[in-house]
């Protein structure tokens, strides 16, 4: 099954770079949004498996985007992710995945 990941970020270049590094082609379908409003409409049409959002955007924040998504669909998974300090392990994890339960 093809996983759907939506990315909302006002920096288009950053979104494209992130999308290109999310997984192998054919495993994940990534849709990019520069503003939250089109993201909200798309989530109503076709709920994603995960949403990745920028924390600071003009007029809003990633926290507010997450709150709005939860208000519109209380069943939506919500797991905030924070940057973690660099690993001292010789084999640090290289990716994180989120799945809808």
C-alpha positions in Angstrom: 0.0 0.0 0.0 1.3 3.4 -1.0 1.6 5.7 2.1 0.5 9.3 1.8 2.6 12.1 3.5 1.6 15.7 3.3 4.2 18.4 3.8 3.3 22.0 4.6 6.1 24.5 4.5 6.3 28.1 3.1 9.8 27.3 1.8 9.2 25.3 -1.4 12.8 24.3 -1.8 12.9 22.8 1.7 9.7 20.9 1.0 11.1 19.4 -2.2 14.3 18.4 -0.5 12.4 16.8 2.4 10.1 15.0 -0.1 13.0 13.7 -2.1 14.5 12.1 1.1 11.4 10.5 2.6 11.7 7.1 1.0 12.1 5.0 -2.0 10.0 5.9 -5.1 6.8 3.9 -5.2 6.6 3.5 -1.4 5.5 7.0 -0.4 3.4 9.6 -2.1 4.3 13.1 -1.0 2.1 16.1 -1.6 3.5 19.6 -0.8 1.5 22.6 0.4 2.9 26.1 0.9 -0.1 27.2 2.9 -2.2 25.4 5.5 -5.7 26.1 4.0 -5.2 23.8 0.9 -3.7 21.2 3.3 -6.9 21.2 5.4 -9.1 20.8 2.3 -6.9 17.9 1.0 -7.0 16.2 4.4 -10.8 16.2 4.3 -10.7 14.7 0.8 -8.1 12.1 1.4 -6.6 11.7 4.9 -2.9 11.2 5.0 -0.8 8.7 6.9 1.4 11.6 8.2 1.7 15.3 8.0 5.0 17.1 8.3 4.8 20.8 9.0 7.2 23.7 9.4 7.1 25.2 12.9 7.4 28.8 11.8 5.3 30.1 8.8 4.0 33.5 8.0 0.7 34.0 9.9 0.7 30.6 11.6 2.8 27.9 13.2 3.1 24.2 12.9 1.6 23.8 16.3 -1.5 25.7 15.2 -1.7 23.6 12.0 -1.6 20.5 14.1 -4.3 21.8 16.4 -6.6 22.7 13.5 -6.1 19.2 12.0 -7.0 17.6 15.3 -10.1 19.8 15.7 -11.3 18.9 12.2 -10.6 15.1 12.7 -10.2 14.0 16.3 -9.2 10.5 15.1 -6.2 11.9 13.3 -2.9 10.7 14.9 -0.9 13.4 16.5 2.7 12.8 17.5 4.9 15.9 17.7 8.4 15.5 16.7 11.3 17.5 18.0 14.8 17.6 16.8 17.0 15.3 18.8 20.6 15.8 19.8 23.1 14.0 17.5 23.5 10.4 18.3 26.7 9.0 19.7 25.8 5.6 18.5 28.0 4.2 15.6 24.7 3.3 13.7 22.2 6.1 14.4 18.7 5.7 12.9 18.4 7.3 9.5 14.6 7.7 9.2 11.4 7.9 11.1 8.0 6.7 9.9 4.5 7.5 11.1 1.5 5.4 10.4 -2.2 5.8 10.8 -3.6 3.2 13.2 
